[in-house]
Amino acid sequence: MNTTRRALVSSCGIGTLALLAGCLGGSDGSDGDDTETPDETLSPGGTDNETGGTRPRGTGGPGVTIVSRDGDPDAPVRPTVEVTEEAATEEHPPVLTATVTNESDRAVTIGEGRDVVFAYRSDTDDQLILLPTDGDYPAEAGCWRLAEQIAVTEEYRMVTLEPGESTSQELGLYALPGEDACLPVGEYRFESSYAVMDEPDGERQNSFTWGFSVLLE
């Protein structure tokens, strides 16, 4: 996979997300003593650790599931998304992995490089944001609501994929400002636009929008 940056920078140079403080700390369901609760111990009324059941003590929450994905586009590349870490804990927010695969027999270039793997993408209602897991973000552990400003450059990045090659990104699911709650439960949709070009001439071949919906509960 070859990543390049093309000089299509907006006049402002920097786009900023104004992220406000204010969230409630997560709870691990303990009673305040030093006794560790085994993973298999269930919360009152719980029966198992399956999605949709009551969670065991200490596993955090809420959890994320993917409830819908758009169909495969009429293009030589195929995007997809999967849940990597279902539940929010004190150590990490829910985690998804977005992947784009070149299913053609020729090299293609796709852009914008961050958008196609949903890095720094907000949902359509501006409640949540997906951030690369290798970053250090101002969010309280267990709450995962961003607490201060993040700057995102607006350069246009291109990614070249050889036949059969993929590009992937692990993404933490964080809350944007707006309410006192941490990760707000509910259903949310994410969308990204894709431009697909042939190599080596770089002529545009396809453009499309692809998205998916998640449920936090």
C-alpha positions in Angstrom: 0.0 0.0 0.0 1.4 3.4 -1.0 0.1 6.5 0.6 0.7 10.0 -0.9 -0.5 13.5 -0.1 -1.7 15.8 -2.9 -1.7 19.5 -2.6 -5.4 20.1 -2.3 -5.2 21.9 1.0 -8.1 24.2 1.9 -7.3 27.9 2.4 -8.0 27.7 6.1 -5.3 25.0 6.5 -6.8 23.6 9.7 -10.2 22.3 10.5 -11.0 22.1 14.2 -13.5 20.2 16.2 -14.7 22.2 19.2 -14.9 19.6 21.9 -16.4 20.6 25.2 -15.7 19.1 28.6 -18.4 17.5 30.8 -18.9 13.8 31.3 -19.8 11.3 33.9 -17.2 8.7 35.1 -17.8 5.0 34.2 -18.8 2.5 36.8 -17.5 -1.0 37.1 -20.4 -2.2 39.3 -18.1 -2.9 42.4 -19.2 -2.2 46.0 -16.1 -0.2 46.8 -14.0 -2.9 48.5 -10.7 -4.4 47.2 -12.2 -7.7 46.3 -11.9 -8.5 42.6 -15.0 -9.6 40.8 -14.5 -12.6 38.5 -15.4 -12.1 34.9 -18.0 -14.8 35.1 -19.9 -13.1 37.9 -23.1 -11.6 36.6 -24.9 -8.4 37.5 -28.2 -8.9 39.4 -30.7 -10.4 37.0 -28.0 -11.3 34.4 -27.8 -14.6 32.7 -24.9 -14.5 30.3 -22.4 -12.2 28.5 -24.1 -12.2 25.2 -24.9 -8.9 23.5 -28.4 -8.0 24.6 -28.1 -9.6 28.0 -27.1 -8.0 31.3 -23.3 -7.5 31.4 -21.1 -9.1 34.0 -19.7 -6.7 36.6 -16.5 -5.0 35.6 -17.0 -5.2 31.8 -18.2 -1.6 31.4 -20.6 -0.3 28.9 -22.4 0.6 26.7 -21.6 -1.8 23.9 -21.7 -1.3 20.2 -23.2 -3.5 17.5 -23.4 -2.9 13.7 -27.1 -3.0 12.8 -26.7 -2.3 9.0 -24.2 -1.9 6.2 -24.7 -0.5 2.8 -24.5 -2.9 -0.1 -21.3 -3.4 -2.1 -20.7 -0.4 -4.4 -20.4 -0.7 -8.2 -16.7 -0.1 -8.0 -13.4 -2.1 -8.0 -13.0 -1.6 -4.2 -15.1 -3.0 -1.4 -15.4 -1.3 2.0 -16.5 -3.0 5.2 -16.5 -2.5 8.9 -16.5 -4.9 11.9 -16.7 -4.6 15.7 -13.3 -5.2 17.3 -14.0 -4.4 21.0 -17.7 -4.5 21.7 -18.0 -2.9 25.1 -16.6 0.4 26.5 -14.3 -0.3 29.5 -12.0 1.8 31.7 -9.2 0.9 29.3 -10.7 1.7 26.0 -13.9 2.8 24.2 -15.8 0.5 21.8 -13.5 -0.2 18.9 -14.4 -0.8 15.2 -12.1 -1.7 12.3 -12.8 -0.3 8.8 -11.3 -1.9 5.8 -11.2 -1.2 2.1 -10.0 -3.9 -0.3 -9.1 -3.6 -4.0 -11.0 -6.5 -5.6 -9.9 -5.7 -9.2 -7.0 -7.1 -11.2 -5.2 -3.7 -11.5 -3.8 -1.1 -9.1 -6.2 1.7 -8.0 -5.9 4.8 -6.0 -8.6 5.8 -3.5 -9.2 9.0 -1.6 -9.6 10.8 0.7 -7.3 8.3 2.6 -8.6 9.0 6.0 -12.3 9.2 5.0 -12.3 5.8 3.3 -11.5 4.1 6.6 -13.7 6.5 8.6 -10.9 8.1 10.5 -12.1 11.3 12.2 -15.6 10.8 10.8 -18.6 12.0 12.8 -22.0 10.3 12.6 -24.7 12.1 10.6 -26.2 13.6 13.8 -22.9 14.8 15.2 -23.1 12.8 18.4 -20.2 10.4 18.0 -16.8 10.4 16.3 -14.5 7.6 15.2 -10.8 8.2 16.0 -7.7 6.1 15.2 -6.8 4.0 18.3 -3.1 5.0 18.1 -3.9 8.5 19.1 -3.9 10.2 22.6 -7.2 12.0 23.1 -8.5 14.2 25.9 -11.3 11.9 27.2 -11.9 10.6 30.7 -11.3 6.9 31.0 -14.6 5.0 31.2 -16.6 7.9 29.9 -15.0 8.5 26.4 -16.5 11.9 25.8 -13.8 14.2 24.3 -13.1 17.1 26.6 -11.1 19.6 24.6 -10.3 20.8 21.1 -8.8 18.5 18.4 -7.2 19.9 15.2 -7.5 17.9 12.0 -5.5 18.9 8.9 -7.5 19.2 5.6 -4.9 17.9 3.2 -6.2 15.4 0.7 -4.5 12.0 1.0 -4.5 9.3 -1.6 -3.9 5.6 -1.0 -2.8 3.2 -3.8 -3.8 -0.4 -3.5 -2.4 -3.3 -5.6 -4.8 -6.0 -6.8 -6.1 -7.9 -3.7 -4.5 -5.4 -1.3 -6.4 -3.8 1.6 -6.0 -0.8 3.9 -7.5 -0.9 7.4 -7.9 1.3 10.5 -8.8 0.5 14.0 -11.2 3.2 15.4 -12.2 4.1 18.9 -15.8 5.3 19.3 -15.9 8.6 21.2 -18.7 11.0 22.1 -18.8 14.6 20.8 -19.9 17.4 23.1 -23.6 18.4 23.6 -25.0 16.5 26.6 -23.9 15.5 30.1 -24.0 11.8 29.3 -20.8 10.0 28.3 -21.4 7.6 25.3 -25.1 8.2 24.5 -27.2 5.1 23.7 -29.1 5.0 20.5 -28.7 4.2 16.8 -26.2 6.3 14.7 -25.2 6.3 11.0 -21.7 7.0 9.6 -21.1 7.8 5.9 -18.0 8.5 3.8 -17.4 9.4 0.2 -14.9 7.5 -2.0 -13.1 8.5 -5.2 -11.5 5.6 -7.1 -8.9 6.2 -9.8 -6.9 4.0 -12.1 -3.1 3.9 -11.8 -0.8 5.1 -13.3 -2.8 7.7 -15.2 -4.8 8.7 -12.1 -8.0 9.3 -14.1 -11.2 9.1 -11.9 -13.2 5.9 -12.5 -15.8 5.8 -9.7 -17.1 7.9 -6.9 -19.7 6.7 -4.4 -20.9 7.1 -0.8 -20.9 4.1 1.6 -22.0 3.9 5.2 -23.2 1.8 8.1 -25.3 2.2 11.3 -24.3 1.3 14.8 -26.4 0.7 18.0 -25.1 1.7 21.4 -26.9 0.0 24.2 
